Amino acid sequence: MILILYKRWPARQSRLDDGDARASANHPTKVVPGRATFPQAVVRWRRLPTLNGRACRGGVRWRRPHSALTPPAPCAAPMPTSQFLSESQAAAEWRELIAQTRPAARAVLAAAADEQLPGLADLFYEHMLADPHASMFISNEQVRDRLHASLQRWLAAVLTAAADDMNGLIALQRMVGDVHARIGIPVNLVARATRRLKRALYDALIARMPPSDDRSSALIYVSQATDIALEVMTASYSRSREQSAKTDEAYRLFSVMQNVGTERERQRAALLDWENAFVYRIAINAQLDELQKMAASDFGLWFHHKGQPAFGDSREAQSVARLIVEIDEAMDAAMAAAAVPQSVEPMAARIALLNLVRDAVGQLKYLLGALFEQIAELETGRDALTHLLNRRFIPTVLRREVVLAAQSRTTFSVLMVDIDHFKAINDQYGHDAGDLALQTVAALLVHNVRGSDYAFRYGGEEFLLVLVETTESQARTIAESLRKRVEQETISSKSGEGIKVTISIGLAMHTGHPDYERTISAADEALYRAKKNGRNRTECAF
Ligand SMILES: Nc1nc2c(ncn2[C@@H]2O[C@H](COP(=O)(O)OP(=O)(O)OP(=O)(O)O)[C@@H](O)[C@H]2O)c(=O)[nH]1
């Protein structure tokens, strides 16, 4: 494992402490019906479970669910779970392994964990850094500063795992897999380096223990426990990679897709043409075998060759494919029935077919509309209200910026911006005024950063800015100038009232760590402090 683990979360007070209703599970953030809200923004601050006190000493903490950054695409085909051991199976297997491991073997493993870890971590990273692909992501300095200690913590957790600690242990493996996926460390490389690690551990145990049942038990534990850990990691790595591949692809489509509107009209018309021809032939009592199959129609061909690849493996696309097959099968069945003399009353069979086809085509029209709507959103790739970039592209952009920063030896900053007391603006002036405030702040943000920077709508009244190639002091200056610029603005409501808004900003620098989520988390923590310390201010994570 490259093991870029998260630092222990600082035990911080919950947003409940400052009387913030949105932090309360009993007071979930309101969603404005029919408004440009984000599904992710609905659950903005939530209680995260602890990793058995390891990852979160404070017991619980409140934070925005960053994992939602890579949105749970409703369209994503789930990873076939049978390919991977499920986490509960893995936990059960691990518990059983612990129960079967002899106490003396466990004691030796714990001692080995204590003594051997630094050497083992050296060996692991030596191997990793020899690989040109991995070394692109992990500089020696980073390994020394952060990753070395993370790997040691992981190895200690695996070697000294306790049965009652299983949820945390499994969650740890899942998190490592996710982090590897975000950074782009290939799973085969991790598996290879882990083999080296295992080999070294075997050697250490063999040197430490004479041949005995205890030694065998310790060796079996090392072998099986690392395998289970790796399997959980790999499953979560694969899911994350699949998801990010979809988002990258969406970004690519967003960049290159043209004429979605024209295509939508063309295919709607093709579907209608087919339906009209079908109804006409039924009406004139034409032979059923003269009817064109849906799969062979203009629409069917287009969907098979172009639509399906463009829409991906979404549920809607799968439903379209299924309906096309169902229509054609119903036509085959009706033809077969008509061919058998006196088997069915011919008119009844035709009417049954007509009803089925009309119903299926109705569904197809609806599904087609939904699919094109999704693609149209991709085409713009922008939030409809503010015209800022859609937050789903944050991982794609930040992954690239991490690589560019490493190549050019520069850094970038992340600003988490949140409008203060925005709910009060909605309440006092109405949601139209709230929308106008959002648009105004968004425009001010975009127009007061460089063209090379990125501005995303992150949640309801929250924005994320990425300032490329900026130093700490430049980022601080830009953040403050944005804050002041918004403070100076007066927004005119429809009723002519002047609305004043302020923003709070959390600022974090990319530190060279390849996991961009760390930077977002740091900016998020800083924003939390800015809110807590009075709002209309910038707080830095450094
Ligand atoms: N008008 C409008 N309101 C929105 C939109 N999206 C979210 N909101 C509202 O934004 C408000 C955010 O309120 P809170 O999360 O309590 O935050 P706040 O009032 O800004 O308080 P602080 O952030 O703590 O200063 C909620 O009332 C949401 O309903 C939108 O697209 N348009």
The ligand as an SDF file (V2000), in Angstrom:
LIG
                    3D

 32 34  0  0  0  0  0  0  0  0999 V2000
  -32.3710   30.7640   -3.3350 N   0  0  0  0  0  0  0  0  0  0  0  0
  -31.6920   29.6060   -3.2370 C   0  0  0  0  0  0  0  0  0  0  0  0
  -31.4450   29.0840   -2.0220 N   0  0  0  0  0  0  0  0  0  0  0  0
  -30.7500   27.9460   -1.9230 C   0  0  0  0  0  0  0  0  0  0  0  0
  -30.2780   27.2720   -3.0760 C   0  0  0  0  0  0  0  0  0  0  0  0
  -29.6190   26.1630   -2.6750 N   0  0  0  0  0  0  0  0  0  0  0  0
  -29.6690   26.1360   -1.3210 C   0  0  0  0  0  0  0  0  0  0  0  0
  -30.3550   27.2210   -0.8590 N   0  0  0  0  0  0  0  0  0  0  0  0
  -30.6540   27.5920    0.5310 C   0  0  0  0  0  0  0  0  0  0  0  0
  -29.4700   28.0520    1.1510 O   0  0  0  0  0  0  0  0  0  0  0  0
  -29.6910   28.0290    2.5610 C   0  0  0  0  0  0  0  0  0  0  0  0
  -28.3950   27.6740    3.2550 C   0  0  0  0  0  0  0  0  0  0  0  0
  -28.6240   27.8190    4.6120 O   0  0  0  0  0  0  0  0  0  0  0  0
  -27.6110   27.3270    5.7070 P   0  0  0  0  0  0  0  0  0  0  0  0
  -26.9630   26.0710    5.2320 O   0  0  0  0  0  0  0  0  0  0  0  0
  -28.3330   27.2900    7.0060 O   0  0  0  0  0  0  0  0  0  0  0  0
  -26.4600   28.3920    5.7300 O   0  0  0  0  0  0  0  0  0  0  0  0
  -26.4740   29.9500    6.0170 P   0  0  0  0  0  0  0  0  0  0  0  0
  -27.8260   30.4890    6.3510 O   0  0  0  0  0  0  0  0  0  0  0  0
  -25.7570   30.5910    4.8620 O   0  0  0  0  0  0  0  0  0  0  0  0
  -25.5920   30.0400    7.3000 O   0  0  0  0  0  0  0  0  0  0  0  0
  -24.0000   30.0400    7.4060 P   0  0  0  0  0  0  0  0  0  0  0  0
  -23.4410   29.3250    6.2160 O   0  0  0  0  0  0  0  0  0  0  0  0
  -23.7120   29.2990    8.6710 O   0  0  0  0  0  0  0  0  0  0  0  0
  -23.5580   31.4670    7.4710 O   0  0  0  0  0  0  0  0  0  0  0  0
  -30.7960   27.0100    2.8010 C   0  0  0  0  0  0  0  0  0  0  0  0
  -31.9250   27.7040    3.2920 O   0  0  0  0  0  0  0  0  0  0  0  0
  -31.0840   26.4510    1.4170 C   0  0  0  0  0  0  0  0  0  0  0  0
  -32.4530   26.1690    1.2510 O   0  0  0  0  0  0  0  0  0  0  0  0
  -30.5670   27.8410   -4.3540 C   0  0  0  0  0  0  0  0  0  0  0  0
  -30.1840   27.3300   -5.4210 O   0  0  0  0  0  0  0  0  0  0  0  0
  -31.2660   29.0110   -4.3820 N   0  0  0  0  0  0  0  0  0  0  0  0
  1  2  1  0
  2  3  2  0
  2 32  1  0
  3  4  1  0
  4  5  2  0
  4  8  1  0
  5  6  1  0
  5 30  1  0
  6  7  2  0
  7  8  1  0
  8  9  1  0
  9 10  1  0
  9 28  1  0
 10 11  1  0
 11 12  1  0
 11 26  1  0
 12 13  1  0
 13 14  1  0
 14 15  2  0
 14 16  1  0
 14 17  1  0
 17 18  1  0
 18 19  2  0
 18 20  1  0
 18 21  1  0
 21 22  1  0
 22 23  2  0
 22 24  1  0
 22 25  1  0
 26 27  1  0
 26 28  1  0
 28 29  1  0
 30 31  2  0
 30 32  1  0
M  END
$$$$
